[in-house]
Amino acid sequence: MNLMKIKYLNFTEQWKEEKKDLLPIINKILESGDYVGVNASEVVAFQKKLKNIFSRSAVTVNSGTDALTFGMYAIGIRRGDEVITTSNSYIASTSTIVHLGAKPIFVEVLPNQNIDPSKIEKAITKKTKAIMAVHLTGRSCDMSSIVRIANKYNLKIIEDCAQAFGSKFKGKLCGTFGDVACFSTHPLKNFNGMGDGGFIIFKDAKNAKLISKLRNHGLKNRDEADFFGFNSRLDNIQAGILNFRLKTLKKIIKKRRENAKYYYRNLDKRFVFCPPETKNEFNTYHLFVIQVPERDSLQKYLKLKGIESFIHYPRPIHLQKMFKKQIFLLKNTENQSKRILSIPIHHNLTKKHLKYVSDSINNFYGKKNTNFRTF
Ligand SMILES: Cc1ncc(COP(=O)(O)O)c(C=O)c1O
């Protein structure tokens, strides 16, 4: 095998693809002088498009983190409330709960890394206010079970959709199950801008009205505020890029799904566990995570082979020092964190690249003996 260089993501290639069409759009926004403002043309158009896609009210903000903070605030998460969620997520899922004065209660995950619904009921107390379902890696959580439990105990549902734009559960879009759904359009996401960004999808249009003001200093017009708010506006250039990229996203997701299919078919299942896509899921493969023995050695080996990979996330949140005094028994989460590896899946990968990645992983284990067979 000749050495190849395979980047985890390839923004340079993406820009080359888009430059001809996107540069005039950015130029037009720059020439308009309409850069920031909740009524900026591209921002307004983007919100309208989101409303059509989700059939719910949408509010843009300037990050997925703000989407979570404002989204949870809108549905009434306050000091002393408990929010049930998972620990193997990006830190913002939990930090936003904490910043609202609420308490994250972590429960275990399934082999597919998403929340294990069978563990939720035991974690419910008098203080439980909501369940936060993180659709990690682009795979939907089991929303039938989560909605059933939330209805039974009168709990709110927050969907952290930062990694799951376009993902579905039983044919229904992620983001349309909960009271609120929070998205990130950070450059690393499948549906990405070229800077920070995010948006919130609300079940109740009244909450959208509240957050539209909260993200813009509480202002109801240029000079009058209804309350003290924040500055969390999506800027017009990001909105313009996102409006453009909405048109190409289907193709990107399709290619990511084809890449995933290739990996499922070609990675050696004796050594590599990739949680299969079930008939209920439409996975958009924000990440393609393999679960493997000797993960760190494999990662080093892939680096020598010129293949970039990452770990999402090496340290579960409950093991961060902020939880030093609080013990959560999360064996599955901790075991998974030692075995997971995200391999390249972006849409610029060719068959040759995919073969090179699969062969490299299979060769790493093939050279060793069957002690690796742990599944
Ligand atoms: C699961 C999850 N939640 C929340 C966030 C926060 O989004 P942002 O980086 O846009 O603030 C991210 C982004 O990395 C994420 O992956």
Ligand as a Chemical Component Dictionary entry (heavy atoms), coordinates in Angstrom:
data_LIG
# 
_chem_comp.id                   LIG 
_chem_comp.type                 NON-POLYMER 
_chem_comp.pdbx_formal_charge   0 
_chem_comp.three_letter_code    LIG 
# 
loop_
_chem_comp_atom.comp_id 
_chem_comp_atom.atom_id 
_chem_comp_atom.alt_atom_id 
_chem_comp_atom.type_symbol 
_chem_comp_atom.charge 
_chem_comp_atom.model_Cartn_x 
_chem_comp_atom.model_Cartn_y 
_chem_comp_atom.model_Cartn_z 
_chem_comp_atom.pdbx_ordinal 
LIG C1 C1 C 0 -23.458 17.449 20.990 1  
LIG C2 C2 C 0 -23.077 18.907 20.965 2  
LIG N1 N1 N 0 -23.757 19.780 21.728 3  
LIG C3 C3 C 0 -23.473 21.096 21.717 4  
LIG C4 C4 C 0 -22.471 21.608 20.921 5  
LIG C5 C5 C 0 -22.158 23.071 21.008 6  
LIG O1 O1 O 0 -22.235 23.725 19.785 7  
LIG P1 P1 P 0 -21.313 25.015 19.477 8  
LIG O2 O2 O 0 -19.904 24.543 19.331 9  
LIG O3 O3 O 0 -21.872 25.557 18.208 10 
LIG O4 O4 O 0 -21.482 25.952 20.611 11 
LIG C6 C6 C 0 -21.765 20.751 20.091 12 
LIG C7 C7 C 0 -20.725 21.283 19.191 13 
LIG O5 O5 O 0 -19.616 20.928 19.159 14 
LIG C8 C8 C 0 -22.048 19.361 20.113 15 
LIG O6 O6 O 0 -21.390 18.495 19.356 16 
# 
loop_
_chem_comp_bond.comp_id 
_chem_comp_bond.atom_id_1 
_chem_comp_bond.atom_id_2 
_chem_comp_bond.value_order 
_chem_comp_bond.pdbx_ordinal 
LIG C1 C2 SING 1  
LIG C2 N1 SING 2  
LIG C2 C8 DOUB 3  
LIG N1 C3 DOUB 4  
LIG C3 C4 SING 5  
LIG C4 C5 SING 6  
LIG C4 C6 DOUB 7  
LIG C5 O1 SING 8  
LIG O1 P1 SING 9  
LIG P1 O2 DOUB 10 
LIG P1 O3 SING 11 
LIG P1 O4 SING 12 
LIG C6 C7 SING 13 
LIG C6 C8 SING 14 
LIG C7 O5 DOUB 15 
LIG C8 O6 SING 16 
# 
